[in-house]
């Protein structure tokens, strides 16, 4: 049985082709008000609003960001199969409303840390498609100079991409502790998957965050499957938003970007007010398997994946809202699609042709600011110098 978030059926309204944007720009609405699904609450008397306003400007921005992430992940799939990308690669197509909605609900100065399914959050945190794809292919122009790969990418106020399942939980609590200690009024979003939710260190992080009243939003991206295992087979309780026990929680429709945005704003305001941590569960879905080595259809059916794509796709849901409420035309959104495709193709071409980092840079950037020092290589006669 599909979760409530992924079983919502789109209204079957057929739209007539709209005029070109330059001709009909005066016919667009500046904003529209939408009803959004009410969040399930735990230890909360009131939750996020059930209506929200979407401006035309924000709608176009969200649409382009989600399309860029979708196309970028599909291009990464292609590059992996062509063996330009090696090693581990975990894609997030299908979950675009989560990363874009989360970023829309916080400030650029706030902090984010996540698991190895990180490409979308890398983009929303400010990294370019070129730097992300180049990092995936291990090239010098990558955001980590080609030394991090798929699971280890960083940006300002974004702390990865962590390869150890659940390890980002305590790290996120530590970042929130720094925010409180410095008095910056910032929050930390700490993301993990439904599989990592069963890790002991996640519960330990809950405890410390609640004990010290930290401005930490723990976010479980529940895409219904861990590494080839459904949540029902892996967890005695699949109410992940209640797992904090003494921490209040929200269960959010993670396929609706507006629902994610409003829930994130609500949680961030709660944490900034000094009330301590909060737990959010985003009900979402991934179209790819757990990683590129997982075909993704041995433990679920093709029909299930297609059902979610046809009824609850986050990009399709936003597109429907915008076109039906005259925030954009079909033709205008097609133009955005074409721009995104070109950007992805150009970035991929760069990622395939940019040089790999030279071997002598292997020891660089171990510390952010430190005098140069020697590092032993694969044997004692090989020395590399570390330069910050």
Steps between C-alpha positions, in 0.01 A plus 500: 500500500636841405538765767253787508761734359567293193143394427357845436341509159543803282193667362460402135453852364631541146653837432493673163841610374583845632642786296868575498627670814598822323156535344283413797707607801231747605253214545693330778394520863757632745406245765245238597383342825503121539369255750766255614473172682485527879807356671467224758606638839677348799524684833382818327171683546533694177686426178591670173224686310270312263496782243792685344571761235723421204630793299570469131866584560543229763305248294727546199808480722384179670403344168839571344688373805305175510538443126873568527540244778292245308702545180828504689422167665394344171825623344694350792327169429617522140858595593517214748392248239760644263760449779587869533372475859651224710440371851182578693223717359162553670241698304208701637269541199143489628597681821551847350221661704692412817829676428346800323222538758742478792723770354195721438410477870834605652758775463826474301687547831335192652677165486432166328658156536378184332573145392671380183184568291614859484511630140171692520592674824841587357323690224246675724782604736668687214733263314482514120399205286845511340680473834272214612530291184875567486534375855306188407747431218799578724622805309697804607202731451290310753379669817747288705770515229406151384602336829160450663280335241128441529479467876733778617407841364489822698390862468470801727290396800461154346696220665454209257427224387597244772575141408441334840131423544355727770833660592376843397250491790746575778694735271182699434435526872856629537444765234182606682700518823743738327205714386371525856845559647572784258152651541448533124127415501570242228366146471642176365303264277624146566375258234507121496302221335243255634771232513731718712210579735563164669861592584579540868701815443187674369326438834810618684495822298131548587587470867782752498307748284201489736715507812690808380203665325680518166359672187513176298233377257540127455353404162424142398464473123270199494510378140346168614807285434843464655764298319254271322276464807157654550438699817241245614764225499766713671321694773264394780348848478492694174376819671843656471376843605421352844840336541637800689281395795554818704552715184195643317451376146333565164415259219504690171394431142849494349372495142343848532761774503261749660424261785872444558571873489233592755591214734866602487417863578288384794775274635770765452292761685444250781873433536598867475260585783713296739261208546756239401512244218224371272462187288354503147412196292475567126291239319667477161612249236814426299471388139846343478621213712689557823821545302608445142577136580136447601252464209222598741243251372589181690311614813235720338310484172538714192126568531549654844771735373289598199198562723694750710642668188155543349315615812741663744806620311616820679586688180171406338307610811664844499455537124130419534457759775675772303325443168152457650537823697653705217836539671671369186418360159584158362721659235691704756574190706613320183747781440637448851529128426707576190729737693553235768583230245762724340654585838522133596648398163764775518589403858526133406731579209727692737487216755616251238787710363637692799840361617526281806682653799877438497635242743708759687176665620393184681592645839359848447215647703523266800463809718323825412782716634830346600869545410614255229627165623615170350282190471630152432360336190440135423851421624747682720705629205210690344422836655213735425458850634176613657403855409185657648 
